[in-house]
């Protein structure tokens, strides 16, 4: 068993730990946020952490009615501009807490008077010490080069923070997540292994979803390239209709993450069109119509609301780990990569 797979299987404990470790700091951040009347949040992150920021954006805007934007670090690090973020909370997410660009953005934000919050897996990191508040992922040492358990920890932290900032609590109890994820692992790990083995030849593929699972689609694409050396590109189903659908021809592989949700009708419509065009549809879904149209399908459990990204994220992470195993690739040491990536 790879270290990557073993770390993914620890997801229930990781979610439980990050929840327990940050109850007070989450309350403190929310208190200051509301006292200062902040109405905008800006995230700064790279890679997997940026995928977690995507989930945060969806949840905060959906339940909290607060605008969330993503900062482009080169504005600060290369162009040298000082953006006025005094009315913002700047949320910096970094597993290591050591990336130069993230540090420079947070430092510049502090100088303009922004409220700064760091999310890291290292409480002694420069980023954790620089920010006004630190949310500790508390996931323990992550040995695999690619982010594993820290992604689920980041999603948990993002939910906890977004829920605390919102005047309308989301309909999810974080205490329910660990047993939910454990049941999923117990029931699905062998199915996902078989699914990965049966689809291991997929390459140069499109990933489609929409809404809350957009973070899982982006993470799947990143991990497939990083750990399995397979090229992919994630799109929302709506964005895909604005041009990229022209790429579809007979046999084009398309992987759909399609939970029964607000977008069910759109997912069915997209799958129908893809099937008519002859695409090779591979799906993670609980929607009957999409199961029927898929060439290969992992029949997912029924899940709703804020739980969905956790279940689908864990599913695609396990899928990648088993895919690497089927391909004979060592996902713990991907070529051309180091654990900590320092960018500017």
N, C-alpha and C positions, 0 to 999 in steps of 0.2 A: 504493500500500500504506500502510495506517495505521501510525503509530508503535506502537500497541498490537499489531498483528499481527506487526510486525517484532520486537518485544521478546519475544513468545511464541515466535517461531522461534529465538530465541537460547537456549532452554531447555537444550540439551546443554552449552553452555559454562558457563552459570550453575551447573548442578549440579556440574560438574567444579570450578569455582572455589571454591564454598562448601566442598566436601569437602577440597580441598587447603589452604585457608586456616585450617581450624579443627581440624586433627588434634591439636595439642598442648593447646589449651584444652579440648577435649572430654575428653581424658584427665585434665586437672587437675580439671575439675568432677566427674567420676566418682570420682576419688580422694577428694576432700573429702566428697562425698555419702556414700560408703561408710564413711569414717572417722568421720563424725558419726552414723552409724546412722539416717539420715533415712528415713522410711517413707511420707511423704506429699509430694505435689507439688501446688502451686496455681498455675494459670496466670491471667494477666491480659492481655487483648488485646481488640481491637475489629475488626469487619469481616473482611477477608481474613485478617488475622493470627489472629483467633479461629477461623477455619476450619482453619488450620494447627494450632492448638492442639487441635482435635477429633481430627485424625489422631494427634497426639502421645498423647492420652489413650487411644485405642484400642491403639496399639502398646505403650505402657508397661504398661498393665494386662494386655495379652495375653501379653507375653513377659517382663515384669519383675515382675509381681505387686505393683506399687506403686500405691496409690490416687492418682488424679489428679482434682482438683476445679477448677472454674472460679470465680474470684473476681468478685463484683459490685462494681465500683468505687464506686458510690454509697454503699455501706456506709461507706467511708472519706471520700469527697469531699463527700458531702451530709449523711449522718447523723452523721459525725464519730466513728464508733466505731473503736476500736483493737482489732482482732482479734489474738489471740495466735497468731502463726505461727512460733514459735520452733522447732518440730519439723518445719517445712516447708522445702522448696526452692521459692521463688517464681520462676516463669519468666515474664518479661514480654516479650511479642513485639510489636514496633512497627517498621514499615518506616522511619519517620522518626526514631523515638526521641525525639519531642518532645511527645507527647500529655500534657496536664496530668494527666488521671485516672490514667494508667499510672504516671507519675512519683510522684504522691502515694501510690499504693498501695505501690510499691516502697520509698519512703522510710519509710512507716509499718511495713512488714514488717521492714526493717533495724533499726528501733528496738526491735522485739520479739525480735530475734536470729535472724531467718530467713536462710538462705543465699539470696542473690539472683543471678539470672542474667538478663541482657538479651540479646535477639536483635534486632538492628537492621541496617539497611543504611547506617549512618553511625556510624563509630567515634568521631567527635567529638561525637556527640549527647549531650544531658544524661542520657538514660537509660543509654547505654553507659558513661558515666563514673560514674554513681551506683551501679550494680550491682557486686557482688563479682566477677563474671565477665561477659565480653562475647563473644557469638558473632557474628562479622561475616558478614553475608550476602554481602558481596563481589560484589554483582551489578552494580556500576557504576551510573551515574546512570540513574534510571528516569524517563523523560520523560512517558509517558502518565499522565494523572491517576489512572485506576484502576490498582490494583496488578496488575502483569503478571509479569515475570520474578521479582519478589521472592516471589511465592507459591510457585513451584517451588523457589526457594532456601530458603524457610521449611520446606517439606516435607522437603527434604534435611537441613536442620539438625535438624529434629525426629526424623528417623530416626537420624541419627548419634548424637544425645544419648540417645535412648531405648535404642539398642543398647548404648551404653557403660554405661548405668546397670543394664542387665539382667544377671543371672547366666547367662542363656541367650541366646547370640547369635541374632539373627534370620537367617532364611535368605535373605539378600540381600547381594550384594556391591556397594557404592556405585559401584565402578569400572565396573560393567556398565551403569549407568543412562545415561550420556551416549550411548554408541552405540545403546542400545535406543531412547532418545527420538529420536535422529537418524533411525534407520530408520523409526520411526513417522511422523515429519514427512514424510520422503521418500515414503512409501507412502500416506499418508492425507490430506495437506493438500488435495489436489484433491477427494477424496471428501467431505471435511468441508465444503468450500466449496459443492459441489453440494447436500449435505444441508441446509446452512443456507438456501440459496436456495429449496429445495423446501418448507421448513417455516417460512418467514419470517412467515406469517400467524398462527402460534401465539401465543396471549395468554391471560392469566388461567389459567395451567396449574399442575398439580401435578407435583412432581418426587419420584420414589420410588426408594429404594435401601436398602441396609442394610450395616452393618459398616464396613470400612475406606474404602469409597467415600462415606461420609456427608460427608466433608470436601469432596469434589468436587461433591456435590449442593448443599451450602450455598453453595459458591463459584459454581456455575452460576446459582443463584437471585439471588445478590447482583449478579453481573455482568450478568445479563439486565435487572435493574431499573436498574442504574447506567448501562449502556452502550447498551442497546437500548430502554429505557423500557417494558419488558414485565413485567407483574405475575406473580409466581410464588411458590410456597411449597414448600419441601422437607420431606419426612417420611421417617422410616424406614418400611418396609412394615409393621412391627409396630405402630407408633404410629398409622399410618393406619387400621388396623382398629378402633381404639378411638374411633370417632366420625366422623372426617372422611370416611370412605368414603361417608357419606350424601350427600355433595355430588355424587357421580357420577350422571350421567344420559346419555342418548344424545348423543354428540358431545363430551362433556367431554374436553379435552386432558390427557393424562397422559404425562409424559416419564419413562422408566425408565432408570436406570443399572444394568444387570444383568449383571455379570461372572459367569462360571461359577465358583462358589466354595462355601463352606459354606452359602450361602443359596440355592443353585440351586433346590431344591424349593420354597422359599417364594416366590421370584420367579415361578416357573412357576404356582404356585397363585394368586398375585395377578394375573398377566396373564390367566389363565383367567377369573377372576371379573370383571375389568375388561372383558374382551371380551364376556362374557355380558350385562353392563350397558350395552354399546354405547359404551364409552369410545373416544376417538381415541388409540390407543397409539402413541407415538413412542419408539423405543428405541435405546440404545447397548448392544449385547450381543453375546456369542459363544455364546449358548444357542439351540440349534436351535428349540425349542418357542416361545420368545419371538419369534424372528425371524418365525416363521410367523403368530403372532397380531398382529403389529404392522402398523399402517397405513403407517408409515414406519420404516425401520430402517437404522442405520449398523452394518454388520457389523464388530465390533471384533476385533482379533487376540486369540488366546488368551494370557492372562497370568495369573500366579499369585502369591499371597502379597503380600508387601510392595511388589512392583512395581506392582500393580494401581492404587493411588491415583495414581501418577505418570502412567501411561498415560491413565487416565480424566480426570484433572485437565487434562492437556495437551489432550486431545480436546475437552473442554467449553470451555476457554479459546479454542481456535481457532474453535470453533463460534460463540461469542459475537462474536469479531472479524469473522468472515465474515458473520454475521447483521447486524451493524451496517452493514457495507459494502452488503449487499443492500437494507437499508432506507434507505440514504442518510443514515445518522446518523454524525456524527463521534465515534467512541469515545474519541478522545484528549482531547476537551474536553467531557465530559458537562455538561449544564445543571445549574445550582445547586450545582456542586461545585468544590472546590479540591484541589490535590495533598495538602496536609497538613491533616488535620482535627483541630482542637483541641477536645476535649470535657472536661467535668467531671462 
